[in-house]
Amino acid sequence: MSQDGVLVIKNLHASIAGEPILRGIDLTLRKGEVHALMGRNGSGKSTLAKVIMGHPDYEVTSGSVTLDEQNLLDMEPWQRARLGVFMSFQYPQAVPGLQVGNFLRKSVQAIRGESAPNAREFRKELNSCMEKLGVEKKFLARYVNDGFSGGEKKRLEILQLMLLQPQLAILDETDSGLDIDALRTVSTGINASVGNAACLIITHYQRILDHVNPDFVHVLIDGKIVASAGPELATKLEEKGYDWLEEGASA
Amino acid sequence: MSAPDRAEHLWRYTPWHRIHPTGNPDDIPVELSPALVNLSLLDGSEAPEEVTISALDNDIERDVNDDIAAAFIRALPASGAVKVTIPDGMVLDQPLLLTIEGGGDISGIQIEISVGSNSQTELLTIIESGVNWFGLLRSGTIHPSAIFNDIVLNRLEDTKLLRIEQFNLLSDCQAKFGTIGVGGSRTKGDLRYFLTGNGANLQVNGSIFSAGEQHNDHHVEIMHEISHTYSRLKWHSSCSDKSRTIGTGMLRIAHGAKGSDSAQVFNNLLLSRDAEADSIPELEVLENEVVGCGHGTANGPIDEGQMFYLQSRGFSESEAQDLLVASFLNATMKEMGGNTIHNWLDKLILGGAYTQT
């Protein structure tokens, strides 16, 4: 695999509280590619997402992660975000007192910097994205994720993805907890955002991959990628589960 | 005038001598500068002539509690006393703004507020100046079916503030009382609300920002004296540096106050190792048939999960912390009044961070 991707991960090992979770990840994502990462609970999928974003609980014990050849591991989470890394949280945090509209405006200013839209352009952009996601205007006056349903939380994550225009989008189980209609709407938002980005979708299910067609599917078992292939791999996993890969990995 | 026993609940954290103008409980200062009071609308225009502000003698309608602090303020010479009257049926789109500016070294004022039946108004009171000591005694009645939002903003400089308050809520009124503390070196507040009319509805909110070596002690008493009354108390304090905040609450449901629904919660955000926060919510329930009567308190540092979430959205560590503190205080400030008053306060206190997009 060539090393000229947007995101290049080499031999990444990471642990939490001394417990190794990632045991040598190699992965390259290029602009415009959609990669799906699948695996059982506890295999290390969310850990990989958090390590790329810079969660302070995880210690990288060896390996490297670069975005456009810049070492992410030397950066604070906010520096990674400003460089173009976006992570959609599996369980987004509630921030009572912080209104969604103000949060989005400030976040766009922080991340897009000088190229951030002015107030009028921002409102136009915001309205357009909200319309695509079927989000009502009164949503803006609510506090961030405070009292939100599961679907509302995921919609807000994708609304941020659309507005922040990252180079690298990591979507950690964005599809979980969504009904069929919401899944379709959220997928529309993802498809609208990832054209110019590299995208890593962490999921347990084939169903989101029916809407967001991945170029590659990877399987993580026990902190290692044990299989990588095209979208047909997800279909095979849906039919056969993970046992056959586990046996292969052991062998 | 004898000083209260330090062991009494009200004075446990701020003994009387520490909030007294001279520090000597036997003194009643004879030199007192009157405070300047001005009433207008929040947009700077004149208040309607039906809303009156007039001199008041000390024969106020309802005797304010006879505790040492209220008696002390009343005993001060030339302290001045005014009555603000909002007539029955008055509906105002713009909030009223009452500014109080202390003068000299020791200053104070007594304000009686009468909110007329079926009126719909908001009143923002701002206390400011650089006096050494300020005494504020407010009392009043919210008449039946009035809707009234009241906010007191402490913007004093290096000042000791003694604030005593007592309001009587009559039937079916809906009243919100908010306290915003950003100033003063030492504050002792004794705030009491009596729900004496059926269907009275009360919300008390506090947003206290303590920094440096500030000491903010607020005691809030809510008395459900009659059936089918409702109250909520939500008090948020952030404490940084070597500051200290205290919130004590007394929620009392009298015998016979059936169907009362009440709750109080104190939340404290600790921003440094040297900061200290104490919260003591207390209940005294003398009636069995209540809808609810809950209390709670939570102290803690900034949530690490929230910090990571905001940092992942491009906010630096200090920006994320500032935003979380402001949001924490805004959560209660937003509840105090309508959008006009909130946006105005937001611009003044939080730099416009929360004015709606």
Chai-1 contact restraints between the chains, C-beta under 6 A:
chainA,res_idxA,chainB,res_idxB,connection_type,confidence,min_distance_angstrom,max_distance_angstrom,comment,restraint_id
A,M53,B,S312,contact,1.0,0.0,6.0,A-B,restraint_1
A,H55,B,F308,contact,1.0,0.0,6.0,A-B,restraint_2
A,P77,B,Q311,contact,1.0,0.0,6.0,A-B,restraint_3
A,P77,B,S312,contact,1.0,0.0,6.0,A-B,restraint_4
A,W78,B,Q311,contact,1.0,0.0,6.0,A-B,restraint_5
A,W78,B,G314,contact,1.0,0.0,6.0,A-B,restraint_6
A,W78,B,F315,contact,1.0,0.0,6.0,A-B,restraint_7
A,W78,B,S316,contact,1.0,0.0,6.0,A-B,restraint_8
A,A81,B,S312,contact,1.0,0.0,6.0,A-B,restraint_9
A,A81,B,G314,contact,1.0,0.0,6.0,A-B,restraint_10
A,R82,B,G314,contact,1.0,0.0,6.0,A-B,restraint_11
A,M87,B,S312,contact,1.0,0.0,6.0,A-B,restraint_12
A,Q93,B,G305,contact,1.0,0.0,6.0,A-B,restraint_13
A,Q93,B,Q306,contact,1.0,0.0,6.0,A-B,restraint_14
A,Q93,B,Y309,contact,1.0,0.0,6.0,A-B,restraint_15
A,V95,B,Q306,contact,1.0,0.0,6.0,A-B,restraint_16
A,V95,B,S327,contact,1.0,0.0,6.0,A-B,restraint_17
A,P96,B,A331,contact,1.0,0.0,6.0,A-B,restraint_18
A,G97,B,S327,contact,1.0,0.0,6.0,A-B,restraint_19
A,G97,B,F328,contact,1.0,0.0,6.0,A-B,restraint_20
A,G97,B,N330,contact,1.0,0.0,6.0,A-B,restraint_21
A,G97,B,A331,contact,1.0,0.0,6.0,A-B,restraint_22
A,L98,B,S327,contact,1.0,0.0,6.0,A-B,restraint_23
A,G101,B,T357,contact,1.0,0.0,6.0,A-B,restraint_24
A,N102,B,Y354,contact,1.0,0.0,6.0,A-B,restraint_25
A,N102,B,T357,contact,1.0,0.0,6.0,A-B,restraint_26
A,R105,B,T357,contact,1.0,0.0,6.0,A-B,restraint_27
A,S107,B,R313,contact,1.0,0.0,6.0,A-B,restraint_28
A,S107,B,G314,contact,1.0,0.0,6.0,A-B,restraint_29
A,A110,B,G314,contact,1.0,0.0,6.0,A-B,restraint_30
A,A110,B,F315,contact,1.0,0.0,6.0,A-B,restraint_31
A,I111,B,G314,contact,1.0,0.0,6.0,A-B,restraint_32
